[in-house]
Amino acid sequence: MPDAPLLGAGEKVSLDEEAFGARFAKALVHQSVRAERAARRRGTAATRRRGVVSGSGAKPWRQKGTGRARAGSTRAPQWTGGGTAFGPQPRSYTFKVNRKEQRAALRSALSLHAERGSLAILDASAFSAPRTRQALELLEGWGKERPTLVVLAAEESGAALSFRNLDRVYVLESASVGVSDLLGAASLVLSRPALDALSARVSAQRGS
């Protein structure tokens, strides 16, 4: 059964085999990371087409007899100041990933940290008030590489305020953690409620 150290306590915490002992599913992880990053794109890039640029809609000169190429509008793309042809327009980049696949990818990312020994458990109850020095001492005593992702429950504000000002340390709530967040961190710290929440996300209602 996989386990992880409890920061500052010198003991081990047993981890759920289903959530932290899964095989790494490379294809599902890649698909989930792509979906998460695509969903974060704003999709607001836009160009002005010939229908919205300023200029007259009248034909600049008659069709024949001038010796010049025929032209229908000064707003055509080949004219200076004309509209842009085939330019980007606002769009959504999101695409669907099935819930079973999302859970499998999340299990893979958590299991990877457990396998590498880059996962630790935090007793957030020790941070009834913000204590950045105490948070730094815990991470330095653990000795793992950064960037470090600290995952907490929503009510653990004292621990969140303690860790968020440390260099290359990022704090997220358990409900907001994605596969790309886990893979982008060299080390991972979970509070006990966050550990339970993530285990529930990847294990409970697996067939739904």
Secondary structure, DSSP 8 states (H G I E B T S, - for coil): --EEEETTTTEEEE--HHHHS----HHHHHHHHHHHHHHH---------TTTSSS--S-SS-SSSSSS---S-TTSTTSTT---SS------------HHHHHHHHHHHHHHHHHHT-EEEE-GGG-SS--HHHHHHHHHHHT--S-EEEEE-TT-HHHHHHHTTSTTEEEEEGGG--HHHHHT-SEEEEEHHHHHHHHHHHHTTTT-
